[in-house]
Amino acid sequence: MLEGNSVRMDPKASHVHPHHALAAFAEPLVIGARVAVLGDASDGLGARLMQLGARSVHIWDPDPTRARIEAERAPEGVAIGPYSVADTRGRSTDFAIVPDLGLFEDAADLMAHLRDSLGDDGAALIGAANDVAADESSGAFGYYELFDLVASAFDQVRMIAQLPFHGVALATLGEDGDPAAIGVDMQLAEGDRVADRFVVLASQRHASLEPYTIIELPPAASLAVVREEATRAALGQARLQAEMLEAQLRELRSRVSLGDRAAQAASELEAALRAQSSRSAELESTLVARARQLSDLSAEVEEMRAAADAGRIAAAEVEEIASRADLAERRVAKLQQELATVADAHAAEVARLEEALVDRAQAARACEIELARRDQMVHELVGALGEGPPVRPASSEPPSPGVNAGALEGQDVGTPEETARLRAQLDALALDLARREGEVQASAWKVTELERRLEEFRRPSADEGVVPKSDDPRLAAALDELDALRSALAQEHEARVKLEERTRNSEPLGGEAEQRA
C-alpha cells in the first residue's frame, strides 16, 4: 500500500495477516471507536483493532460455521457472530472495515446496510480484489464498478490502490527526532505494475487518512513453514469439523433411539387410542340418549315455567284489579258524600233564590201598579193643564182604587215648570223600571237554566255510571254562574231599594196634587 507515512507493525506478533495493514492504515479512525468488521473472523483482525485502541469490535462473518468456531475463542472485547441483515440492522457503529468485499453475495445490500449503521458521522474502509490482477474474477471488481457501487450509498468516496512492496530502508543514524521527510525511490522496480487490490474510504461527510503510506509487514516465511502452518490450520479445522460431526452423530443416535422408543410408544398409543375410540363411540351414543332426555326435560320445564309465569301474571293482574276496585269504591263513597252535601247546599240555595225571586216579582208587580197609577195621574194632570178632557191611556191594569180621575178636572195643579219637572221625573222612573223588569226576567231565565243543570247533575246518565267529581268543570261552571246570579240579584235589590226611596220622596208631590184636585 503506497501512501506518504511509514507504519511499522509489531514484529513480535505471532501471526500477521495482510488484512492487518488496513487496521494500521486506519488507526486514526479506529482509536476510541466502535468498530464493525464484516469478513473472515479467523484472520485475527479483531484482536489487532483492540491493540490499536478501539473501544469495541464486533465481527460479522458470512460463514456461520466459521463464526461459531471463532466465537468460542474470541479475545476480550471482541464479539463474533454470523452475518445477517436482520441481526445487524439498527446497530450503531463509528467505523466499519470490509477486508474482502468478494466474500458477500449481495454487495449492494451490504452497502445499504453500512450506510444505515454508520449514519452521517461514520466512515468505512472497503477492500476488494482487482479483476485485472486477480486469479479468480468471481470475487473481484473493476475500478469503475467498485466506485459506482460505493458511491450509490455514500456521498464521499476516495479510491486507494494497494500495491505489493519489496525493498530496503536506509536511515541515518545518530540524529535526534523524527525525520522531516521520507524519500521513496521506485526506479529499480519493474515498471507498469498494476494494483492487486483497491481500498475505498467512504463516508457521508469528509473523512481523510494519510494520502501515501508504506506499511511494513513481517518477512514472509519459507515455503515449508507456510505449508506446515497451513497443514496445522487445516488439521485444526478438520479436528473442529470432526468434533462437530461427532456431536451431530451423537445427537442423531439419540434421536434414533428416541425414535425407536417413540415408535413403540406410538404403537401402544394407537392400541389405547383404538380402545378409547370404541369407548368414545359408546359414550357418544349414551350422550346422545342423555341429550334427548335432557331436551325433553327442558321442554317440560319450560312449559311449567311458562305456566307459572302466566299464573303469577294473572294473580298480579287480579290483585291490581281488586286494589283498583277498592280504591274506586272508596272514591265513589267519598264523592257520593260530597255530592249529597253539595246537592243539599244547592237545594237550599235554589230555594232561597226562588223565595227572593218571588219577593222581587211581587215588588215588581207593585211597582207596575204604582207606575200605572202615576201614569194615569200624569195624563190627568196634562189634561187638566190643557183645559181639555183628560185622555185616559190604554192600560192593561185598572187604576188604583180610591183615585177619582173626574175629581181632578178644573183643579189647579201648579206651575207649568213644576209640571214639566214632574213629567221628566216620571219618564225617567218609567225607563228605569222597564230596565229593571228586563233584568229580573233575565235573572229568572238564568235561575231556570241553573235549576235544569243542577237537576242534570243530580240525575247522572245511565251511560256514565260514575258520580261526577267535585272538580268537574261543568259543576264548577254552574257554581260560578250561581255566584254571579247572587251578585246580580244583590245589585238589583239595592237598585230596587233606591227606586222605592225615590218613589216615596215623590209621593208627597202626588198627594199635594190630589189635594188640589
C-alpha positions as CSV (number, residue, x, y, z in Angstrom):
1,M,0.0,0.0,0.0
2,L,1.6,3.2,-1.1
3,E,1.0,6.3,1.0
4,G,3.2,9.1,2.4
5,N,3.7,7.8,6.0
6,S,5.6,4.8,7.3
7,V,3.8,2.5,9.8
8,R,5.7,-0.4,11.4
9,M,3.7,-3.5,12.5
10,D,4.7,-5.3,15.7
11,P,7.3,-7.9,14.5
12,K,6.7,-10.0,17.7
13,A,3.1,-10.7,16.7
14,S,2.6,-14.5,16.4
15,H,0.6,-14.1,13.2
16,V,0.2,-11.1,10.9
17,H,-2.4,-11.3,8.2
18,P,-2.2,-8.9,5.2
19,H,-5.6,-7.6,6.2
20,H,-4.0,-6.2,9.3
21,A,-2.4,-3.5,7.1
22,L,-5.9,-2.0,6.8
23,A,-6.2,-1.7,10.6
24,A,-2.8,0.0,10.8
25,F,-3.7,2.3,7.9
26,A,-7.0,3.4,9.5
27,E,-5.5,3.7,13.1
28,P,-6.6,7.4,13.4
29,L,-10.2,6.4,12.8
30,V,-10.0,3.3,15.0
31,I,-8.9,4.8,18.3
32,G,-11.8,5.1,20.7
33,A,-14.4,4.0,18.1
34,R,-17.0,1.2,18.0
35,V,-15.6,-0.8,15.1
36,A,-17.5,-3.4,13.0
37,V,-15.6,-5.9,10.8
38,L,-17.5,-7.7,8.0
39,G,-15.4,-10.6,6.8
40,D,-13.4,-13.6,7.7
41,A,-13.3,-13.9,11.6
42,S,-10.2,-16.2,11.5
43,D,-7.7,-13.6,10.3
44,G,-7.2,-12.1,13.8
45,L,-8.2,-8.6,12.7
46,G,-10.5,-8.1,15.8
47,A,-7.6,-8.6,18.2
48,R,-5.4,-6.2,16.2
49,L,-8.0,-3.5,16.3
50,M,-8.3,-3.8,20.1
51,Q,-4.5,-3.4,20.3
52,L,-4.7,-0.2,18.2
53,G,-7.2,1.4,20.7
54,A,-10.7,0.5,19.5
55,R,-13.4,0.8,22.2
56,S,-15.2,-2.4,21.0
57,V,-15.0,-4.7,18.0
58,H,-17.9,-6.7,16.5
59,I,-17.1,-9.1,13.7
60,W,-19.8,-10.4,11.3
61,D,-18.7,-13.4,9.4
62,P,-20.7,-14.5,6.3
63,D,-19.7,-18.2,7.1
64,P,-21.9,-19.3,10.0
65,T,-19.8,-22.3,10.9
66,R,-16.6,-20.4,11.0
67,A,-18.3,-17.6,13.0
68,R,-19.5,-20.2,15.6
69,I,-16.0,-21.7,15.9
70,E,-14.2,-18.4,16.2
71,A,-16.7,-17.1,18.7
72,E,-15.7,-19.7,21.2
73,R,-12.1,-18.4,21.3
74,A,-12.6,-14.7,20.7
75,P,-10.4,-12.4,22.7
76,E,-11.7,-10.0,25.3
77,G,-13.6,-7.0,23.8
78,V,-14.3,-8.8,20.5
79,A,-17.7,-10.2,19.7
80,I,-18.2,-12.6,16.7
81,G,-21.4,-13.7,15.1
82,P,-22.8,-14.8,11.7
83,Y,-23.6,-12.1,9.2
84,S,-27.4,-11.4,8.8
85,V,-29.0,-8.2,7.7
86,A,-31.8,-8.7,10.2
87,D,-29.4,-9.2,13.1
88,T,-27.1,-6.3,12.3
89,R,-29.7,-3.7,11.2
90,G,-30.2,-0.9,13.7
91,R,-26.7,-1.3,15.4
92,S,-24.8,2.0,15.8
93,T,-21.2,1.9,14.5
94,D,-18.5,4.5,14.3
95,F,-16.2,2.8,11.8
96,A,-16.5,-0.3,9.6
97,I,-13.9,-2.4,7.8
98,V,-14.7,-4.8,4.9
99,P,-11.4,-6.5,4.2
100,D,-12.7,-8.5,1.2
101,L,-16.0,-7.4,-0.5
102,G,-15.9,-10.5,-2.7
103,L,-17.0,-12.7,0.3
104,F,-20.5,-11.3,0.2
105,E,-23.1,-12.4,-2.4
106,D,-25.1,-9.1,-2.4
107,A,-22.6,-6.3,-2.3
108,A,-25.3,-3.6,-2.9
109,D,-27.3,-4.7,0.1
110,L,-24.2,-4.6,2.2
111,M,-23.5,-1.0,1.1
112,A,-27.1,0.0,2.1
113,H,-26.6,-1.8,5.5
114,L,-23.3,0.1,6.1
115,R,-24.9,3.4,5.3
116,D,-27.7,2.8,7.8
117,S,-25.3,1.6,10.5
118,L,-22.7,4.4,10.2
119,G,-25.1,7.3,9.8
120,D,-23.8,10.7,8.8
121,D,-20.7,10.8,11.1
122,G,-19.2,7.3,10.5
123,A,-16.8,6.0,7.8
124,A,-16.0,2.7,6.2
125,L,-12.8,1.2,4.7
126,I,-13.7,-1.3,2.0
127,G,-11.2,-3.6,0.3
128,A,-11.7,-5.6,-2.9
129,A,-9.5,-7.6,-5.3
130,N,-8.7,-6.0,-8.7
131,D,-10.3,-8.0,-11.5
132,V,-7.3,-7.3,-13.7
133,A,-4.7,-8.8,-11.4
134,A,-6.8,-11.4,-9.5
135,D,-6.6,-15.1,-10.4
136,E,-10.3,-15.6,-9.9
137,S,-12.7,-13.0,-11.2
138,S,-15.7,-14.2,-9.3
139,G,-14.8,-12.1,-6.1
140,A,-13.0,-9.3,-7.9
141,F,-14.2,-5.8,-9.0
142,G,-13.2,-3.3,-11.6
143,Y,-12.2,0.2,-10.7
144,Y,-15.3,1.9,-12.0
145,E,-17.6,-0.9,-10.9
146,L,-16.3,-0.6,-7.3
147,F,-16.5,3.2,-7.4
148,D,-20.1,3.2,-8.7
149,L,-21.2,0.6,-6.1
150,V,-19.8,2.5,-3.1
151,A,-21.0,5.9,-4.5
152,S,-24.6,4.6,-4.6
153,A,-24.6,4.6,-0.8
154,F,-22.1,7.2,0.3
155,D,-21.6,10.9,-0.7
156,Q,-17.8,10.9,-0.2
157,V,-15.8,8.2,-2.0
158,R,-12.0,8.1,-2.1
159,M,-10.2,5.3,-4.1
160,I,-6.9,3.9,-2.9
161,A,-4.6,1.5,-4.7
162,Q,-2.8,-1.3,-2.8
163,L,0.5,-2.4,-4.4
164,P,2.9,-5.1,-3.2
165,F,6.2,-3.6,-2.0
166,H,9.7,-5.2,-1.5
167,G,12.8,-3.2,-0.7
168,V,15.2,-1.9,1.9
169,A,15.0,1.1,4.2
170,L,18.1,3.3,4.6
171,A,18.0,5.5,7.7
172,T,20.7,8.0,9.0
173,L,22.0,7.1,12.5
174,G,22.8,9.5,15.3
175,E,20.2,12.1,14.6
176,D,17.6,13.1,17.2
177,G,13.9,13.5,16.4
178,D,11.7,12.2,13.6
179,P,12.9,12.7,10.0
180,A,11.5,15.7,8.3
181,A,10.7,13.7,5.1
182,I,10.8,10.2,3.8
183,G,12.1,9.5,0.4
184,V,10.8,6.7,-1.7
185,D,12.8,5.6,-4.8
186,M,11.0,3.2,-7.1
187,Q,13.4,3.3,-10.2
188,L,14.8,-0.1,-9.6
189,A,11.4,-1.8,-9.5
190,E,9.7,-3.2,-12.6
191,G,7.5,-0.6,-14.4
192,D,3.8,-0.8,-15.3
193,R,2.8,-2.5,-12.1
194,V,-0.9,-3.0,-11.5
195,A,-2.6,-2.7,-8.1
196,D,-3.6,-6.1,-6.9
197,R,-6.3,-4.7,-4.7
198,F,-8.5,-1.5,-4.3
199,V,-9.3,0.1,-1.0
200,V,-12.2,2.6,-0.8
201,L,-12.6,5.2,2.1
202,A,-16.3,6.0,2.1
203,S,-18.4,8.4,4.3
204,Q,-21.3,10.8,4.2
205,R,-19.0,13.6,5.3
206,H,-15.4,14.2,4.5
207,A,-13.2,11.6,6.2
208,S,-9.5,11.5,5.4
209,L,-6.3,9.5,6.0
210,E,-2.7,9.9,5.0
211,P,-2.5,10.1,1.2
212,Y,0.7,8.0,1.0
213,T,1.5,5.3,3.5
214,I,4.1,2.4,3.5
215,I,3.2,-0.3,6.0
216,E,6.0,-2.9,6.9
217,L,4.9,-6.5,7.3
218,P,6.9,-9.3,8.9
219,P,9.2,-11.2,6.4
220,A,7.4,-13.9,4.5
221,A,8.0,-17.4,6.0
222,S,9.6,-20.1,4.0
223,L,7.5,-22.4,1.8
224,A,7.9,-25.3,4.3
225,V,6.9,-23.2,7.2
226,V,3.9,-21.9,5.2
227,R,2.9,-25.3,4.3
228,E,3.3,-26.5,7.9
229,E,1.2,-23.6,9.2
230,A,-1.4,-24.4,6.5
231,T,-1.3,-28.0,7.4
232,R,-1.7,-27.2,11.1
233,A,-4.6,-24.9,10.3
234,A,-6.2,-27.5,8.1
235,L,-5.7,-30.1,10.8
236,G,-7.2,-27.8,13.5
237,Q,-10.1,-27.1,11.1
238,A,-10.5,-30.8,10.5
239,R,-10.5,-31.6,14.2
240,L,-13.1,-29.0,14.8
241,Q,-15.2,-30.4,12.0
242,A,-14.7,-33.9,13.3
243,E,-15.8,-32.8,16.8
244,M,-18.8,-31.2,15.3
245,L,-19.6,-34.3,13.2
246,E,-19.2,-36.5,16.3
247,A,-21.6,-34.2,18.2
248,Q,-24.0,-34.4,15.4
249,L,-23.7,-38.1,15.2
250,R,-24.4,-38.5,18.9
251,E,-27.4,-36.2,18.5
252,L,-28.6,-38.4,15.6
253,R,-28.1,-41.6,17.6
254,S,-30.1,-40.1,20.5
255,R,-32.7,-39.1,18.0
256,V,-32.8,-42.6,16.5
257,S,-33.1,-44.1,20.0
258,L,-35.8,-41.7,20.8
259,G,-37.4,-42.6,17.5
260,D,-37.5,-46.3,18.4
261,R,-38.9,-45.6,21.8
262,A,-41.3,-43.2,20.2
263,A,-42.4,-45.8,17.6
264,Q,-43.1,-48.3,20.4
265,A,-44.9,-45.7,22.4
266,A,-46.8,-44.8,19.3
267,S,-48.0,-48.4,18.7
268,E,-49.1,-48.6,22.4
269,L,-50.8,-45.3,22.0
270,E,-52.5,-46.5,18.8
271,A,-53.9,-49.5,20.7
272,A,-55.0,-47.3,23.5
273,L,-56.5,-44.9,21.0
274,R,-58.5,-47.7,19.3
275,A,-59.8,-48.8,22.7
276,Q,-60.5,-45.2,23.6
277,S,-62.3,-44.7,20.3
278,S,-64.6,-47.6,20.9
279,R,-65.2,-46.3,24.4
280,S,-65.8,-42.8,23.0
281,A,-68.4,-44.2,20.5
282,E,-70.3,-45.9,23.3
283,L,-70.1,-42.7,25.4
284,E,-71.3,-40.7,22.4
285,S,-74.3,-42.9,21.9
286,T,-75.0,-42.6,25.7
287,L,-74.5,-38.9,25.5
288,V,-77.0,-38.6,22.6
289,A,-79.6,-40.5,24.6
290,R,-79.0,-38.4,27.6
291,A,-79.2,-35.3,25.4
292,R,-82.6,-36.3,24.1
293,Q,-83.8,-36.9,27.7
294,L,-82.4,-33.6,28.7
295,S,-84.1,-31.9,25.8
296,D,-87.5,-33.4,26.8
297,L,-87.0,-32.4,30.4
298,S,-86.0,-28.9,29.3
299,A,-89.2,-28.6,27.2
300,E,-91.3,-29.8,30.1
301,V,-89.5,-27.4,32.5
302,E,-90.0,-24.5,30.0
303,E,-93.8,-25.3,29.8
304,M,-94.1,-25.4,33.5
305,R,-92.1,-22.2,33.8
306,A,-94.4,-20.6,31.3
307,A,-97.5,-21.7,33.1
308,A,-96.1,-20.5,36.4
309,D,-95.2,-17.1,34.8
310,A,-98.7,-16.9,33.4
311,G,-100.2,-17.7,36.8
312,R,-98.1,-15.1,38.5
313,I,-99.1,-12.5,35.9
314,A,-102.8,-13.4,36.3
315,A,-102.5,-13.2,40.1
316,A,-100.8,-9.9,39.8
317,E,-103.5,-8.6,37.4
318,V,-106.2,-9.8,39.8
319,E,-104.6,-8.1,42.7
320,E,-104.2,-4.9,40.8
321,I,-107.8,-5.0,39.6
322,A,-109.0,-5.7,43.2
323,S,-106.9,-2.8,44.5
324,R,-108.2,-0.5,41.8
325,A,-111.8,-1.6,42.5
326,D,-111.4,-1.0,46.2
327,L,-109.9,2.4,45.5
328,A,-112.8,3.2,43.1
329,E,-115.3,2.2,45.7
330,R,-113.7,4.4,48.3
331,R,-113.6,7.3,45.9
332,V,-117.3,6.7,44.9
333,A,-118.4,6.7,48.5
334,K,-116.4,9.9,49.2
335,L,-117.8,11.5,46.0
336,Q,-121.4,10.5,47.0
337,Q,-121.0,12.1,50.4
338,E,-119.6,15.2,48.8
339,L,-122.3,15.2,46.2
340,A,-125.0,14.8,48.8
341,T,-123.6,17.8,50.7
342,V,-123.3,19.9,47.6
343,A,-126.8,18.9,46.5
344,D,-128.3,19.9,49.8
345,A,-126.5,23.1,49.8
346,H,-127.5,23.8,46.2
347,A,-131.2,22.9,47.0
348,A,-131.2,25.3,50.0
349,E,-129.6,28.0,47.8
350,V,-132.1,27.4,45.0
351,A,-135.0,27.6,47.5
352,R,-133.6,30.8,48.9
353,L,-133.2,32.2,45.4
354,E,-136.7,31.2,44.5
355,E,-138.1,33.0,47.5
356,A,-136.1,36.0,46.7
357,L,-137.3,35.9,43.1
358,V,-140.9,35.6,44.3
359,D,-140.4,38.6,46.6
360,R,-138.8,40.5,43.7
361,A,-141.7,39.6,41.4
362,Q,-144.2,40.8,43.9
363,A,-142.2,44.0,44.4
364,A,-142.0,44.4,40.6
365,R,-145.8,43.9,40.3
366,A,-146.4,46.5,43.0
367,C,-144.1,48.9,41.1
368,E,-146.0,48.2,37.9
369,I,-149.4,49.0,39.6
370,E,-147.9,52.1,41.1
371,L,-146.4,53.1,37.7
372,A,-149.8,52.7,36.0
373,R,-151.4,54.8,38.7
374,R,-148.9,57.5,38.4
375,D,-149.0,57.4,34.6
376,Q,-152.8,57.9,34.8
377,M,-152.2,60.8,37.2
378,V,-149.7,62.3,34.8
379,H,-152.2,62.1,31.9
380,E,-154.9,63.6,34.1
381,L,-152.6,66.4,35.1
382,V,-151.7,67.0,31.5
383,G,-155.3,67.0,30.5
384,A,-156.1,69.5,33.3
385,L,-153.3,71.8,32.3
386,G,-154.5,71.7,28.7
387,E,-158.1,72.6,29.7
388,G,-159.5,69.7,27.9
389,P,-160.9,66.4,28.8
390,P,-158.3,64.1,30.1
391,V,-157.2,61.4,27.8
392,R,-157.0,58.0,29.5
393,P,-154.2,55.9,28.2
394,A,-154.8,52.3,27.3
395,S,-153.5,50.1,30.1
396,S,-153.8,46.5,30.8
397,E,-154.2,47.3,34.5
398,P,-157.2,49.2,36.1
399,P,-156.4,52.3,38.1
400,S,-155.8,52.0,41.7
401,P,-159.0,52.1,43.9
402,G,-159.6,55.4,45.7
403,V,-158.3,57.5,42.8
404,N,-161.1,59.6,41.2
405,A,-160.0,60.9,37.8
406,G,-163.0,63.2,37.4
407,A,-162.1,65.0,40.7
408,L,-159.0,66.4,39.0
409,E,-160.9,68.4,36.4
410,G,-160.8,72.1,36.9
411,Q,-158.2,71.9,39.7
412,D,-155.0,73.9,39.9
413,V,-152.0,71.5,40.0
414,G,-149.2,74.0,40.0
415,T,-147.0,76.0,37.7
416,P,-146.0,74.7,34.2
417,E,-142.4,74.4,35.2
418,E,-143.3,72.1,38.1
419,T,-145.5,70.0,35.8
420,A,-142.6,69.6,33.3
421,R,-140.2,68.6,36.1
422,L,-142.7,66.0,37.3
423,R,-143.2,64.7,33.9
424,A,-139.5,64.3,33.2
425,Q,-139.0,62.6,36.6
426,L,-141.9,60.2,35.9
427,D,-140.4,59.4,32.4
428,A,-137.1,58.6,34.0
429,L,-138.7,56.4,36.6
430,A,-140.6,54.6,33.9
431,L,-137.5,53.9,31.9
432,D,-135.6,52.7,35.0
433,L,-138.5,50.4,35.9
434,A,-138.6,48.9,32.4
435,R,-134.8,48.2,32.6
436,R,-135.2,46.6,36.0
437,E,-138.0,44.4,34.7
438,G,-135.8,43.2,31.9
439,E,-133.0,42.3,34.3
440,V,-135.5,40.5,36.6
441,Q,-136.8,38.5,33.6
442,A,-133.2,37.6,32.5
443,S,-132.4,36.6,36.1
444,A,-135.4,34.3,36.1
445,W,-134.3,32.7,32.9
446,K,-130.8,32.1,34.4
447,V,-132.3,30.6,37.5
448,T,-134.4,28.3,35.4
449,E,-131.3,27.2,33.4
450,L,-129.3,26.6,36.5
451,E,-132.1,24.6,38.1
452,R,-132.1,22.4,34.9
453,R,-128.4,21.9,35.0
454,L,-128.5,21.1,38.7
455,E,-131.2,18.6,38.0
456,E,-128.9,17.0,35.4
457,F,-126.1,16.7,37.9
458,R,-128.5,15.2,40.5
459,R,-129.6,12.5,37.9
460,P,-126.4,11.2,36.3
461,S,-126.9,9.4,33.0
462,A,-127.0,5.6,32.9
463,D,-124.2,5.5,30.3
464,E,-121.7,7.2,32.5
465,G,-122.4,5.1,35.7
466,V,-120.0,7.2,37.7
467,V,-120.8,10.0,40.1
468,P,-119.2,13.3,38.9
469,K,-116.2,14.5,40.8
470,S,-116.1,17.6,42.9
471,D,-113.6,19.2,40.5
472,D,-115.9,18.5,37.4
473,P,-115.6,21.7,35.2
474,R,-119.4,21.7,34.5
475,L,-120.2,21.7,38.2
476,A,-117.6,24.5,38.7
477,A,-119.2,26.5,35.9
478,A,-122.7,26.1,37.4
479,L,-121.4,27.2,40.7
480,D,-119.7,30.2,39.2
481,E,-123.0,31.2,37.4
482,L,-124.9,30.9,40.7
483,D,-122.4,33.2,42.4
484,A,-122.7,35.7,39.5
485,L,-126.5,35.5,39.8
486,R,-126.3,36.1,43.5
487,S,-124.2,39.2,42.9
488,A,-126.7,40.4,40.2
489,L,-129.7,39.9,42.5
490,A,-127.9,41.8,45.3
491,Q,-127.2,44.7,42.9
492,E,-130.9,44.6,41.7
493,H,-132.1,44.6,45.3
494,E,-130.0,47.7,46.1
495,A,-131.4,49.4,43.0
496,R,-135.0,48.5,44.0
497,V,-134.4,50.0,47.4
498,K,-133.1,53.2,45.9
499,L,-136.0,53.3,43.5
500,E,-138.5,52.8,46.3
501,E,-136.9,55.6,48.3
502,R,-137.1,57.9,45.2
503,T,-140.7,56.9,44.8
504,R,-141.5,57.7,48.4
505,N,-139.9,61.0,48.0
506,S,-142.1,61.8,45.0
507,E,-145.3,60.7,46.8
508,P,-145.8,64.0,48.8
509,L,-145.9,65.8,45.5
510,G,-148.6,63.5,44.1
511,G,-150.6,63.8,47.3
512,E,-150.5,67.7,47.1
513,A,-151.7,67.5,43.5
514,E,-154.5,65.3,44.6
515,Q,-155.5,67.7,47.4
516,R,-155.5,70.5,44.9
517,A,-157.7,68.4,42.7
